[in-house]
Amino acid sequence: MRYLDEFRDPKVAEILVQRIISTLVPHQDYKIMEFCGGHTHVVHRYGFKEILPPQIDLIHGPGCPVCILPISRIDQAIALATQQNVILCSYADMMRVPGSQQQSLLTAKARGADVRMVYSVEDALAIARSQPSREVVFFAIGFETTTPPTAVAILQARQEQLTNFTVFCNHVLTPVAMSALLTTTADSAAPVIDGFIGPAHVSLIIGSDAYRSVAHHFKKPIVIAGFEPIDLLQALNMLIEMINQRQFGVKNQFTRAVSTTGNVKAQQKIKEVFTIRDRFEWRGLGWITKSAIKIRSQFAAFDAEERFTLPTGAGQEHRACQCAAVLRGQKKPIECALFATACTPSNPLGACMVSSEGACAASYAFDRARILIQQRKLPSHDES
């Protein structure tokens, strides 16, 4: 494990923190969004807010695939699960995400729906093979990272003539979401973002060049970063230097894994099976044009949206939940009145508290004790 240890070395981290501090321009604030929920988890786990000066405001972005799925799509998944003769296969996190009236796939399962947790789309294919008399629906979610396996599964199902296998497709596109975040609409003002820490796993697939149009159109710096603390500190230092010099464009800190062009074979599989949707709804960001993909018409037999009748009504968010504002980078988890009180990982009222990549879940796991001390709800070490 020495290779990992090198990217968690406290002495190297201390050197990088001091370098960052020395690079800061006095009296200038730096608002930097870590787009990916995996990076948000690292920020909280390793106490970045405690080791970095307050000039650096790390803003949590919408890069948690569980979090950004709107209530209406959760309701549709529940509707699929409750149809006769259907087995709905889902990743574990999605089973607990609340839909309208706080219903979830887990509550649907408790009422008798056949909802099964899977670790991959291959598990769903295996269930379809073993249950030929049942309709097996795979609840596909995620950014470009998880899209290639879904494409391969559909191709495999066609080759095997698995007529009882379909996909409820909810794959979305990262660069388009970045553009939406930087665009002011009639409904909401764009948050102030000086630069982005770009996602690692997504970039393995699409490559660093995929962000260049966003960086140049909005004149923002983007630095692709790995998931270890040293990766993020290096990326922050690179971003701050770019901000100071008023540079924009894309730089790649994660050169040991990410290339400029990405995984071309994976991209080809995606293009073979999927096409761009006209628009798609994101939790917190609303309807965004050309921000998601759907299954091509030649694969309609494997498209759950074509095979089944789904409800079309708008979902009902919890009235007090601030998950939408957290995903837009406009609020911190602590600013939600429900955080760590009514809304906890054991009783999530919003999607951001469900997934380990959600900003609220990460803040609850690693910051809750400090927050409660600040609120005088727990004695500090000196007071005890």
N, C-alpha and C positions, 0 to 999 in steps of 0.2 A: 504493500500500500504506500510505498515511499513516494510514488508519483503524485498521489492525492495529498500526502502530507506536505509536499513542497508548496502546494497552493493554499495551505492553511497555516503556514508558518507565522507565529505571532511576531517574530522579529522583522520579517519581511513586511508584514502588515503595518507595523509601527513606522518603518521607513517610508512606506507609501503614504501613510496618513500625514506624516510630517511634510512630505513633498507636496501633498495636496494643499495643506495649510499655507505653505510658503508660496504657492501659486495663486492663491486667492487675491483678488483686488480688494483693498479695504473698502468697507461700506457698500459692497456690491452683493446682492443676493443671487443665488444660483438655483433656479427651479428646474430640477431634472426628474424626468419620469422614467422609472423602470417599467417598461411596458409589460414584461412577462411576470406572471404570478410566481414562477420559480425564483426569480430574482427578488421579489417581495419577501418571500420566505427567508432567503439568505440575509436580507437587510435586517429583518427582525431577529433571526436566530443568532446572528453574530453581533448584535447591538450596534449597528452602524450609526444610529441616532445619538448614541452616547459617545462614540469615538470621533465623530465628525463635527466640525464647528457648526453653529446654528445658521451660518450664511448659506449652507447647503440644505435645501429643502427637497427631500426625496419624495416624489409624488407617485402614488401607486396607480398603475394603469389598468386597462381592461383585459389584460392578457391571461385571464383565467377562463378556460373554455366552459367550465361548469357555471361560472358566474354570469357570463354574458348572454346565456340563452334566455330569451324572454319568457315570461309566464305563459303566454299563449302556446309556445312550443312544448312546455312541460304539460299543459293541459291536453295537448294533442297526443303526447306519449302515453298519458294516463288513459285517454280514450282508446288508444290502440290496445293497451294492456287489458282493458276490460271487454274487448270484443270476444265473441265466442270462438273457441278453438285456436286462440292466439297465445303464443309464448313470446313475451317481450324480453329481450336480452339487453342488459344495461351495465355500464360500469358502476362501481359501488357508489361513488360520489353522487351520481345523478339520481340514485334511488331515494336520497334524502332531501333533495332540493324542493322547497315548497312551491306548489302551484297556487291556483285560486283557492280561496278559503282554507289555505294551509294544507291542502291535500298534496300527497306525493305518491310516487310509485310504491314506496314502502307501505303507505296506508292502503293503496289499492291492492297490494299483495296480501295485507292483513284481511281484506274483505273477500279474498278468494281468487284474485287475478293471478295468473301464472307469470310472475316476474322473476327473472333469474339473473343473478350477478355473474358477469363474465370478466375475464382478465384481458381478452382480446377478441377481435372479430372472428378469429379462427375457432374460438369456443362456440360462438353462435352457429358457425357452419357445421361444426360437429353435432350440435343439437339438432339442426335441420336434417342431417343425414340419419340420425337415430330416431327421429320422430316424423316420418314421412307423411303421416296423416294430420299433422298439426302445421299451422302457419307460424313460422319463426321470423320475428322482426328484430333486427339489430338497431339499437338506438345509437346512431353514429354522431359523435360530437368532436369538436376540436379544431385547431388551426391546421396549417399545412403539414404539421408534424404527423398527425394521425390520419391524414387523408390517403396516402399511398396504400396502407394496409386495407382500407375499405375498398379502394379500387381493385386491388388484387383479389379480394374476397368475391366481389361481384363477377369478375372475370372467371374465377374458379367455379362459382355457382353456375354460370352459363355453360362452362365446359362440362360440368357434371350433370347438367340438366336438373338442378335442384329447384323445382318449380314452387317449393314451399318456403323459399328463403327470400326475404325482402329487407331493404335498408331504409330506415327513417333518417334521411340525410340532413345534418345540421353543421356541416363543415363550413368554416368562415375564413376570411382572408386578412392577413395581418397588415400589409402596407395600406390597404384601403381604410382600415380602422384608424391608423395613424393620421391619415389625411382628414378623416371625420373629426378626430379630436382637435385638430388645429383649425377647424372651420367653424366660424360663428354662424348660428342659424337663428331663425325667428324664435325658436323655443329656448335656446340657451346660448350663453356666451362661451367661447372657447377658453379653456383654462390657460394661464400664462405658463408656457413650457419653453425653457431655454435650450433644451436638448433631450435626446432619448438615449437610454441604454437599451439597445436592440436585443431581441430574444435570441437565444442560442439554438435550441432545438429546431425552431421554425427555420432559422437561417441555414441549418444543415441541408434542408430540402430546397429552399428557394434561392439561396446564395445572397451575399451581401449586396450585389448589384440591384436586387429587387427593390431596395429602399431609396435608390438614387433619385427617382422622380419626386418622391415625397420631400427629401432633403433639399433639393434644388428649387422646387416650387414654393416651399414655405421658408426657404433659407434657414434651415435648422441643421445642427450637427447630430449625427447618429453614430453611436459606437456599439458594435456587436460585442457582447461579453459572454464569457463562460459562467458557470454556476458556482464556482468556488469564491471565497471571500477575497483572495488575491486577485482573481479575475475582475471582480467588481470594482475593487480599489484602483486597479490599473485603468479600467474603463472610465471611472470617474475622473482620474487625473487627465486622461486624454480629452475628455469632454470639456473640462474646465479650461484647459489650454486652448481648445478650439473656440470656446465662448469668449475668452479674453481677447483672442486675435480676430474675433468676428468672422470665423471661418464656418462654412457649412459644407455638408457632404457626408460621406459614409466612410468610417474607418472600422477596421476589424481587429479587436483585441484577441478574439478566439481563433487565431490562425491555425492552431493545432487541430482544428476540426472543421472550420467553416471556410469555404472557398468563395470566389466571386460568383461563380455560376451555379453552385449548389449541386444537388443530386439530379442529374439530367434524366437518368432512367426512371426515377420516381416521378419526375415532372411529366414524362411521357405517359406513364400509367394514369396519372391524374387527368391529363388531357383526353386520353382515350375514353375514359368512362364518364367524366363530368364536364359540365359546361357552366358558364357564369349565370347566376340568377339576375333578374332585372333589379331586384332589391330584396333586402332581408332585414328583419328587425333585430336589434341588439338591445339587451337590457342596459339602460343608462344612456345609450347613444341614439336610440330611436331607429327609424327606417333609414338604411344607408344603401344607396344604389351600387350595384355590382360589387357587393361586399361578401358574397357567399356563393357556393356552388350547388348545383343540383345534378341529378343523374340524367344522362343523355337519353333522348327518346328511344334510341335503339336498345336501351337496357331497361325500358319501362316495366318489363315483367318483374324486375327486382327492386322497383321503386314503391315503397309503402304508401307514398302520397298518391300514387296512381292506382294502387290495388285496393285501398281502403278509403272509406268516407270519414273525413276528420272534421272536428268542429272548427269554425272560422272566427269565433268571437274573440274580442280582446281579453287578455287575462287580467285578473284583479290583484294588484300588488298589496302587500300589507301597508296600511295607511301611514304608519310611523317609521317604516324601514327606509334607511338612507342609502341602501346598496347602490341605487342608480347614481347618486352623487359621488359616492366613493369610486365607482368605476370610471366616472368622467374626470376624476382627479380634482374635484371641487371640494371634497370633504375628507377628513380623516375618520377612521372607524370610531375613535373616541368621541367624535362629534355627534354620533347617533345616540339618541336617548335610550335606545333598546340595548346598546352594546354592553355585554357582560352583566346585564340585569335580566330582562325578559329573553334576550337573544343570546344563546350560548351554543357551543358545539353539540351538546346533548339535546338542545331544543332550538334549532336554528329557525329564525323567522325570515331570513333572507339568504340568498345563494352565497353571498360573500362569507358567511359563517360556516358553510358546509365543507367546501373543498380545502385541502391543506394549502392550495395555492391562492385561496381567497385572502384579501387584505384583512378582513375582520378576523378570520380564523388564525392567521399568522400573528396579528396583534394580540389576540386573546391568549395564544399559546406562550408568547415570549415577553409581552409587555404588561400583562394584566396586573401582576404584583406591583410593579412600579407605578402604574396608573392608580391603583387603589391606595397606595401610600400617598401619592400626590393629592388624592381626594380625601385624605385623612380617614379612610375606611379601614386601614390596617396600620398597626404601629410600625415605624421604621426600625432598622437595626439599632439605632442609637436610643430609640424610645422604649425598646423592649427590655 
